[in-house]
């Protein structure tokens, strides 16, 4: 068995024993079976197909995979699990849209707070003039 661990800045996404994996990285696709020689490869935008009782695809954006001693460790900026490659990347896109929307709202809140602060400063200065 191969242990697959996928981690992102948000925490561990997957920790599972599987029969084999297929890596789609910057240099193409590579199948990995148990007892393979060590491997280190970059995944700018690709996936790790996890083969066990069920097949899962882990979409990866800006990551690296290290395979050694039957442990595949993936560290990625962004990752999502789906039933297909398309499904995994659809989840990543949806999550990115939610993050962009939240960031936009934070910017709007910041601008409103900044305007309120400037208004209060002007009122304080006017009060000191009296």
PEQUIFEN-V115953 format. One line per field, one symbol per residue. phi: phi as a letter, one per 40 degrees, with the letter a starting at -180 (. if undefined). burial: b if it has 24 or more other C-alpha atoms within 12 Angstrom, else e. Layout:
phi->???
burial->???
This chain:
phi->.bcbbbbbdchccaaacbcabbbbbcbhbacbbdgccdabacbcaaabcbbacbbbbbcbbfbabbbafgbbbbbbcaaabacacccccccccccccccccccccccccccccccccccccccccccccc
burial->ebbbbbbbeeeebbebebbbbbbbbeeeebebbeeeeebbbbbbbbbbbbbeeeebbbbbbbbbbbbeebbbbbbbbbbbbbeebeebbebbeeeeeeeeeeeeeeeeeeeeeeeeeeeeeeeeeeeeee
